[in-house]
Structure formats: structure tokens, C-alpha cells
């Protein structure tokens, strides 16, 4: 994850918080922000390393304003020794399915039911049309 030095060097940030989301036991996990305080939340290149993804997603739901946006970006590259087991044997569509399952389990539901891989046009039902796997 990002450390204080890396975050400090990002001149576009007005503030930042360093927090190890894998070290706090699940029931006690809390992001240091007020309820309904963000219009958008971004998880970039780290969802595959979270050992408590549901606790993190529930906290995102708490801090996100009604109608807010959650963007979760992931890659098909990873540190095999650090990624969770369900991620390591999966393809990009499976990764979209896993992320969508986290969100749906935590109460996010946009009413649609698809996960798509824009690269191969593979599809799995049971998720969201706006969760997509694509090469950038």
C-alpha cells in the first residue's frame, strides 16, 4: 500500500491518512472520516490484498454520501505472495465478480446483473453492468 512518504510526494493531495486496513480486527475497523462525507471513493490496485474486504466495503458505504460513486480499479498483475487466495487463481471477469460480490454483500445494488470483461466480451450474470475489467 501507500506509505506516508509516497502520499506526501503527491502534490495533488490536500490531505491524506495512512491506515493499515489489514491489521485492525474486523468489528473494530473504521475509516477516520465522518458518515456521509464523500461524493466518491476510489480503491486503486489494492482490493486484491485486503484481508477484510467486506469490513472495508461496509466502511466505504458509511462514509459515502447517498448517490455517491465507488470506483475500484484492479490489475491482472499482482504480488502472488500478498494477494488473497480467491484472487490468485481467477481471471479478470472473476475479479470483477469478486469485487461486485463484496459490494452487493455490503448493500450496494444498482439493480443490474452483469459483470463484463471489455477485452474479451466474457460475461457473468449476477452483478452490475458498470463493473468492468479492461486493459488500460
N, C-alpha and C positions, 0 to 999 in steps of 0.2 A: 504494500500500500504506500500511500504518500506519507512522507515524514515532514516535520516542521521545516527543514531546510528546503526541500523541494517546493512546498507550498509557499514559503516566503519568497522564493525566486520568481513566482508567477505574479507579475506586475498588474495583471487584470483583476486580481482578487482585492476586495476591500476588507475582507476578514476571512479567517479560516479557523477550523478546530481540528486538532489531531486526536483521534479516538480509536483504540483497538476494538473493533466490533466483534472480534472472536474471543476476547479474554473475559468479558462480563457474562456471568451466568444468565441464561435466557430470561427468567422472570424479572431480572433487575436491569436488563438492557434498556437504556433510554438515551435518545439523542438530546443534546443540550440546547434544545430550541423549544419555543412556545408552541402550543397546539394551534393549528391553522395559521402558520406563519409564512409558508412558502407557496408561491404560484407554481413552481416547478422543482422537481428533484431529479438529479442525474446520478446514476451509478455507472461509472465508466471502468471497464476492464477489471472488475473485482467481484462480481456476483458469483463467479465460479470458485472463489476462495472463501466465501462466507460459510462458517460452520453453523451459524444460526440465521439462515436467510429469512425464515418466517418471522422471527423476532425483529429483524431489521425492516422487513416489509411492513409489519404492523406499526412500527415507529414512523416510517415514511407516511403511512396513512394518517397518523396522528398529527404530524407537522404540516401536511399538505392541506392547502385550502380546498374547499369544496369546488369541484370542477377543475382542479389543478392537474398538471401533467407529470407523469413519471416516465423518464427515459432511462432505459437500461441498455447499455452498449456492452457487447462482449465480442471476443475474437475467437477464431478457430485455433489460435495458438495459446499455449499455457505452460506454466511450470507444473509438470506432471506430479512432482513430489508435493506440491502445495494445494492443488485443486481437489475438490471433494470427489468422492468415488463415483457418484451418479453422473458427473460431468465428463470424466476422463474417457469413458467408452462410448460417448454419444456423438452424433453429428450435429450440424448447425440447426437443423429442424428440431432435433431432440432438445437442443439447448433452448430454443425459443419455447418449446413445450414446457420445459422445466421452469423457466422464468415465468411464463404465463400461469403455471400451476401455483407457484409461490404467490403471485398476485391474486389469483382467484381464491385461494385458500384464505388469504388475509382480507377478503371482502371486496376487492376490486373486480368489477364486472361491467364491461361495456355492452353486453348483450350480443356480441358476435361470437363466432365459434370456430375460428380458423387460426392456424399458425402457418406462415409461409416462408419458404426459402426463396428469395428473389433470384438467386443464382441458378437454381435447378428446377424451380417451379414445383418442388415437392410440397405436399400439404398434409397436415394432420388436423383432424377436427377436434373440437373440444376447447378451443382457446379463442384468441382475439385476432381480428384481421389486421390490427395495427402492430402486432408483434412480428417483426420480420428479421430474417437472417440474410445479410447481403455483404458481399465484399466491398470494402470502401477503397 
